[in-house]
Amino acid sequence: MKSKIAHFYSIGRKVLLRVLTYGMFYLLYPLLLLRPIKRNKVVVSNFWGRGYGDNPKYICEYLLNTGKDLDIVWLCKKEVIINQNQLFPKGIRLVKTNSFRALIELHTAKIWMDNCRKNFYPPKRKEQFYIQTWHAGFGLKEIEHDIEALLPKRYVKIAKKDSQMCDLLIFEHSNVFPDIQKTFWYDGEIFREGIPKNDIVVNQNPEVQDKVYQYLNLKPHEHIVLFAPTFKETGELNITEQFLLRLIEAFEQRFQGIYRLVLRLHPNDFEKKEQLFANITTEKVIDGCDFPDMQELLCATEVLITDYSSTIGEMLVSGKRCFLFADDYETYMATKGMKLELTELPFPFAQTEGALVDNVSRFDEEAYRKDVADFISKWDIFESGKASMQIGDRLLEEMGV
């Protein structure tokens, strides 16, 4: 009972603060219209307040490396400002999201950059440019208009308004989503020459691998198997130490090396991490949940094990090995919209622990390479490795700097 009261109190407090913040902004709005737009200012939001990551990170890194006189503002939650300040490069200012100051920063910025639908913003001014980078890579799941009937009406309203404001939409290059305008309720410009966060996956950088290995305390001769299941709405995580050790043994026997399994839970499952790792004592299984950048982790990974995650796209374009494991497949397919079934993908697929271990033991490298190449050709999957530069140059052009 106390927890429910605390929950509703927290929600009520947030709603009240938002109402007061917007009220103050609109009360002052006639005066605020006198404040000019700063042509060199970019205001970024990553998943409504998360830290330095995803597509916006890689676009901003390119912008910073140009040496231009830019004012880049990152809107983030209070805990990010306190705990992750050191992860942001020099040249990026941190401002608390959903605050009056955040509204002022957005009001005076030339560029708005988001990877999710905007849910906190002032009226967009005529001279402003809004780039929606989106957050998924190669998509398996149906999204937006394609599952409109399943989405909350409030979200659909927000999404349609967001698309009306948008000036440039970034989306992956493939034929899986043939009509992006329809999918996003959008009739503007689209960039489909690659995804910024995949640039480092395509252009493998040894320094990134060294960074990951140092963080995870791995030796150079050890190989990473990244186990990254997606969020389970049922709340179940059927992962045991015995199963993970069987997997590691299978990899070591099949590929003749020393393997370490890095377990990376979905962010929505992070609170279950302590309970899960309390039952895992082996040093062969490593907690990868706190590593700040999934893309860098993928760069250092030799093998990925996942289920419905868009990270399979990174495995396609990098040529690395990928195994699919979904013990809830029938249930998931009956309740979720999917563009492609897992059985249509070029990766070995298993629904049981034993089948996954067998897929590793019987892995055929030559057949795998052919299946991946055929799949890429069939669905016209492409990454330029230069998306951050191309998009960054476009933003510099819009800013006129």
PEWO-V430660 format. One line per field, one symbol per residue. phi: phi as a letter, one per 40 degrees, with the letter a starting at -180 (. if undefined). burial: I if it has 24 or more other C-alpha atoms within 12 Angstrom, else O. A space follows every 10 residues. Layout:
phi->???
burial->???
This chain:
phi->.ccccccccc cccccccccc ccdcccccdd cccccccccb cbbbbbffhc ccafdddccc ccdcccgccb bbbbcacdcc cccbdccccc hbcbbccfbc cccccccbcc bbbbbbccba acdccdccbb bbcfbccccb ccbfdcbdcc cddccdcccc ccccccbabb accaccbcbc dcdbfbbccb bbbhbdccdc cccdbdcccc ccccccgbcd ccbcbcbbcc cbccgcbcbb cdcccccdcc ccccbfacbb cccbccdcbd ccccccccbb bcccbbcbcc ccbccccccc ccbbbabbcc ccccccccgc cabbbbcbdc ccccbbcbcb ccccccbdbb bbccccdccc cbdbccccdc ccccccccbf cabcgbcccc cdcccccccg b
burial->OOOOOOOOOO OOOOOOOOOO IIOOIOOOOO OOOOOOIIII IIIIIIIIII IIIIIIIIII IIIIOOOIOI IIIIIIIOOI IOOOOOOIIO IIIIIIIIII IIIIIIIIII IIIIIIIIII IIIIOOOIII IIIIIIIIII IIIIIIOOOO OOOOOIOOII OIIIIIIIII IIIIOIIOOI IOIIIIOOOI IIIIIIIIII IIIIOOOOIO OIIOOIOIOO OIIIIIIIII IIOOOOIOIO OOOIIIIIII IIOOOOOOII IIIIIIOOII OOIOOIIOOO OOOIIIIIIO IIIIIIIIII IIIIIIIIII IIIIIIIIII IIIIIIIIOO OOOOOOIIIO IIOOIIIIII IOIOIIIIII IOIOOOOIIO OIIOIIOOII IIIIIIIIII IIOOIIOIIO O
